[in-house]
Amino acid sequence: QMRGFGGMLSFMLKEDSLEAVSRFLPRLRFAHAAANLGAVETIVGPPATTSHVECTQEERAALGIPEGLIRYSTGIEDTEDLIADMEHALDIFS
């Protein structure tokens, strides 16, 4: 069992669209896209295409789940590697 704090965060992409998500995810080198979260490796899961894929866009909006929402669960990789990886992936929106 886990004790203390975890490494889960959620954030919105600057462009709120599934197209933006599809451009962002391949740029990550350390994070792996998956529906499940909380593994030893860093996992990234956009709810619109994972946990809430069965919902329509309207249903997700009513639930407060925008298309550009990203869930990010940090693993045991080096912190500096994860930060650099995220900066690299987010550069696409600069």
C-alpha positions as CSV (number, residue, x, y, z in Angstrom):
1,Q,0.0,0.0,0.0
2,M,1.1,3.5,-0.7
3,R,1.9,5.8,2.2
4,G,2.2,9.6,1.8
5,F,1.8,11.5,-1.4
6,G,1.3,10.2,-4.9
7,G,2.4,11.5,-8.2
8,M,-0.9,12.0,-10.0
9,L,-1.9,15.3,-11.7
10,S,-4.3,16.5,-14.3
11,F,-3.9,19.4,-16.6
12,M,-5.5,20.9,-19.7
13,L,-3.7,21.3,-23.0
14,K,-3.6,24.8,-24.4
15,E,-5.7,23.6,-27.3
16,D,-8.7,21.8,-26.0
17,S,-9.2,19.1,-28.7
18,L,-8.6,15.4,-29.3
19,E,-6.4,16.5,-32.2
20,A,-4.1,18.4,-29.8
21,V,-4.0,15.3,-27.6
22,S,-3.0,13.1,-30.6
23,R,-0.2,15.6,-31.3
24,F,1.0,15.8,-27.7
25,L,1.1,12.1,-26.7
26,P,3.6,10.9,-29.3
27,R,6.1,13.5,-28.2
28,L,6.4,12.0,-24.7
29,R,9.4,9.7,-24.4
30,F,9.0,8.5,-20.8
31,A,5.2,8.5,-20.3
32,H,3.2,5.7,-21.9
33,A,-0.4,6.1,-22.9
34,A,-2.7,3.8,-21.0
35,A,-6.2,3.6,-19.5
36,N,-4.9,2.4,-16.1
37,L,-2.8,4.6,-13.9
38,G,-0.6,4.1,-10.9
39,A,2.2,1.8,-12.2
40,V,5.9,2.1,-11.6
41,E,6.4,3.7,-15.0
42,T,4.9,7.0,-15.9
43,I,1.5,6.7,-17.4
44,V,-0.5,9.3,-19.3
45,G,-4.2,8.9,-20.0
46,P,-6.6,11.4,-21.6
47,P,-10.0,10.6,-20.1
48,A,-11.8,11.4,-23.4
49,T,-10.0,8.4,-25.1
50,T,-9.6,6.1,-22.1
51,S,-11.8,6.0,-19.0
52,H,-14.7,8.0,-20.6
53,V,-14.4,6.9,-24.2
54,E,-17.9,5.4,-24.1
55,C,-19.4,8.9,-23.4
56,T,-20.4,11.3,-26.1
57,Q,-18.6,14.7,-26.2
58,E,-21.7,16.3,-24.7
59,E,-21.8,13.8,-21.8
60,R,-18.1,14.4,-21.1
61,A,-18.7,18.1,-21.2
62,A,-21.6,17.8,-18.7
63,L,-19.2,15.8,-16.4
64,G,-16.5,18.4,-16.7
65,I,-14.2,16.3,-18.8
66,P,-12.9,18.4,-21.7
67,E,-11.2,16.8,-24.7
68,G,-7.8,18.3,-23.9
69,L,-7.7,17.0,-20.3
70,I,-4.6,14.9,-19.5
71,R,-4.1,12.7,-16.5
72,Y,-0.5,12.1,-15.7
73,S,0.7,9.5,-13.2
74,T,4.5,9.8,-12.5
75,G,6.5,6.6,-12.1
76,I,10.0,6.0,-10.7
77,E,11.9,7.6,-13.6
78,D,14.3,10.4,-12.8
79,T,12.5,13.6,-12.0
80,E,14.7,15.7,-14.3
81,D,14.0,13.3,-17.2
82,L,10.3,13.6,-16.7
83,I,10.4,17.4,-16.5
84,A,12.5,17.6,-19.7
85,D,10.1,15.1,-21.4
86,M,7.1,17.2,-20.5
87,E,8.7,20.4,-21.6
88,H,9.6,18.8,-25.0
89,A,6.1,17.5,-25.5
90,L,4.5,20.9,-24.5
91,D,6.8,22.8,-26.9
92,I,4.4,21.8,-29.7
93,F,1.9,24.4,-28.4
94,S,4.4,27.3,-28.2
